[in-house]
Amino acid sequence: MKRLKLTFAIGASALALALSFGSCSDFLDEQPRSIFTPDDFKTANGINGGITSMYAHLRYIYGQAYYYNACLTGTDEVTYAQSADGNFRDMDFSGVGNVTSVTSRADVVWGETYPNINTASGIIENAALAEGISPSLVAEAYFFRAFDYFLLVQTFGGVPLDLGSGELKFNISPILTSVRNTVPEVYTRAIFPDLLKAIDDLPDAPRLTGAVTKTVAKLYLAKAYLTYAWWLQNPNNIPTYPETNRTDPDGQTSAWYFQQAYNIATEAIDNPGPYGLQPTFYDVNVATNDRNAELLLYADHTEDSELYNGGSLTWGSGGAPDNFAGWMMTWNYTTMTSSRSTNWTSDNLVNSVQREAVQALGRPWTRMAPTINVVTETFADKTNDSRYDGTFTTVYRGNWNKAGVADATLYNANNLAIQPGDAVLTFLNEEPSDPIDYSNTSYRSSIGVGVLPGRADFVVSPQGISRRVYPGLWKLGPYRTDSGTGLGQPNAGSTRPFNIAKFSELYFIAAEAAVKGAAVQAGKSAHDLINVIRARAGMWRWDNNGNVEKVEDNSGAMVAATPAQITIAYLLAERSREYYGEGYRWYDLVRTQTWSDLAKTYRIAGMDVGDHTAATYTRNIQPFHYLRPIPQGQLDAMNMNAAEKQAYQNPGYD
């Protein structure tokens, strides 16, 4: 679905290519209609179309790879990869680029939320004039207005509540000036009241698959309380903007908000509605189980229709609303070669791992890479904990037969034979006892990977991970049911939903609030809560690395290894193991004011073929970087003088 947006300084209107609901499906049924006018929000069709467009707007943020990059690159999870351009290098803070009001890809948030906020305000103001509109439907507008403001305030600090017609009012006139509200005003006037209203009126069960409910709103209210409590406490003296005292307009303390976060999160855990944890971590992320009961909110896509998918089913545009985030951490595995004979001449070489629309592969862009620290430290336990295996592609298997290559056998490392389905390259879980030979003097590997005696697969050890060759991100890989026996459509955007919120995060929110001093219920201490997640992580039903069934219960070992004293540092490490590569990390580190500490240095090898010598890189993360810059396009659109525009911008960004 494409949207038409008016040009404005702060969102005069969210009049968009609208969508309407169908009654014959359990899913949001999207049908194009004419552009909205304000009167449309006084009709049932207009209200329904506006609500559906709110779900569609998620596609322009989540799965949008440049915003995805802004959420991860520069954290302790991700650095830039070999093919990265300025969009990715700028976010790394390691001296290869610079985040400015022009280069920051957090501009996606600013540009995509304000039209949706205005649509929500139009629905909230006018729904009473439309016949047959239930409060539960309007509650979805309250939820999305709060959702967008929460995303904005975390990203930029205080932001405007008045789009031109008054605070939280529907605006239909383009304006060329703007005033930013403070962080406390955004939380206490917009986010908290809207989410409380949403909780009151939303149903327990979704009216359609993927629609928001009380539990979804509770998760966001608990997370907003948690984030605001950290902001009030400000343990590391991180500056805010617009400048304001770290006091709550309602007279509450950070301790009160931490307690509210704990109370709301545990209440949602105890009264989950139709949601709950999946039995294994693998079940949460395997594509054949998309839209499972652990997923509270997602930007949806489908392979059944280009209209409903929001993008082509055969090619990828490299832009929203395609879901193309998964391409970014996919390295160019298609350059791997094996030989038709033990004579490795150029005419015998075959690309043994072809580009394929399967979860382990997908379209390579090589823009983002995991650091060595992620593999060796975050995911140190690869035996008991299933989450490393359920996050990364670590074995690349031959599929040349699907590309029409007739050879039943090829020759690979050590000139040993391999067949389709066999490992061509393996990223080892640990450093081997024997040194890896990366010289490849006896045969040629086009990507400069190594060999170990007796193994037919090429290998890379954790310390040899580079910006060019690294484990791919399995959990975001594509999936199609229409590929048949071929390679499918690997160049298209993923038709999987992009997951935004999970039921499991309620456990993390409550645990974090407990560590920050919230009084806890019996059986729901931080230790208890995190052990629910860790016990699940110890349950295996499939081994991605071995491509075999693996029924194994390591929950006891996982729980036994949990430290008696849970700290914020430990919770952040657990969050990374649970949500690695999903776009949470920058917000987690900013909320807890730990970004500059945890992401200050990282290790990775270089960009050249055969470079497996790791180096340590240092980032220069300053306190003002904890807010992203207001986009230059917003500043340029406003009829304000240079001094006023500079005052509007977050300090530190010239």
Secondary structure as GFF3:
##gff-version 3
##sequence-region A 1 654
A	DSSP	three_ten_helix	38	42	.	.	.	ID=ss1
A	DSSP	alpha_helix	44	57	.	.	.	ID=ss2
A	DSSP	three_ten_helix	58	60	.	.	.	ID=ss3
A	DSSP	alpha_helix	65	72	.	.	.	ID=ss4
A	DSSP	beta_strand	78	80	.	.	.	ID=ss5
A	DSSP	alpha_helix	86	89	.	.	.	ID=ss6
A	DSSP	three_ten_helix	90	92	.	.	.	ID=ss7
A	DSSP	alpha_helix	107	126	.	.	.	ID=ss8
A	DSSP	three_ten_helix	127	129	.	.	.	ID=ss9
A	DSSP	alpha_helix	135	156	.	.	.	ID=ss10
A	DSSP	alpha_helix	183	186	.	.	.	ID=ss11
A	DSSP	pi_helix	187	191	.	.	.	ID=ss12
A	DSSP	alpha_helix	192	201	.	.	.	ID=ss13
A	DSSP	alpha_helix	214	233	.	.	.	ID=ss14
A	DSSP	alpha_helix	254	270	.	.	.	ID=ss15
A	DSSP	alpha_helix	281	285	.	.	.	ID=ss16
A	DSSP	three_ten_helix	287	289	.	.	.	ID=ss17
A	DSSP	beta_strand	295	299	.	.	.	ID=ss18
A	DSSP	alpha_helix	306	309	.	.	.	ID=ss19
A	DSSP	three_ten_helix	325	327	.	.	.	ID=ss20
A	DSSP	three_ten_helix	333	335	.	.	.	ID=ss21
A	DSSP	beta_strand	337	339	.	.	.	ID=ss22
A	DSSP	three_ten_helix	346	348	.	.	.	ID=ss23
A	DSSP	beta_strand	349	351	.	.	.	ID=ss24
A	DSSP	beta_strand	368	370	.	.	.	ID=ss25
A	DSSP	alpha_helix	372	373	.	.	.	ID=ss26
A	DSSP	pi_helix	374	378	.	.	.	ID=ss27
A	DSSP	beta_strand	392	393	.	.	.	ID=ss28
A	DSSP	beta_strand	395	397	.	.	.	ID=ss29
A	DSSP	three_ten_helix	400	403	.	.	.	ID=ss30
A	DSSP	beta_strand	410	411	.	.	.	ID=ss31
A	DSSP	three_ten_helix	413	415	.	.	.	ID=ss32
A	DSSP	beta_strand	417	418	.	.	.	ID=ss33
A	DSSP	beta_strand	423	427	.	.	.	ID=ss34
A	DSSP	beta_strand	458	460	.	.	.	ID=ss35
A	DSSP	three_ten_helix	462	464	.	.	.	ID=ss36
A	DSSP	beta_strand	472	473	.	.	.	ID=ss37
A	DSSP	three_ten_helix	474	476	.	.	.	ID=ss38
A	DSSP	beta_strand	498	502	.	.	.	ID=ss39
A	DSSP	alpha_helix	505	515	.	.	.	ID=ss40
A	DSSP	alpha_helix	526	537	.	.	.	ID=ss41
A	DSSP	beta_strand	539	543	.	.	.	ID=ss42
A	DSSP	beta_strand	548	553	.	.	.	ID=ss43
A	DSSP	alpha_helix	555	560	.	.	.	ID=ss44
A	DSSP	alpha_helix	568	579	.	.	.	ID=ss45
A	DSSP	alpha_helix	585	591	.	.	.	ID=ss46
A	DSSP	alpha_helix	595	598	.	.	.	ID=ss47
A	DSSP	beta_strand	601	604	.	.	.	ID=ss48
A	DSSP	beta_strand	615	618	.	.	.	ID=ss49
A	DSSP	three_ten_helix	623	626	.	.	.	ID=ss50
A	DSSP	alpha_helix	632	637	.	.	.	ID=ss51
A	DSSP	alpha_helix	642	648	.	.	.	ID=ss52
###
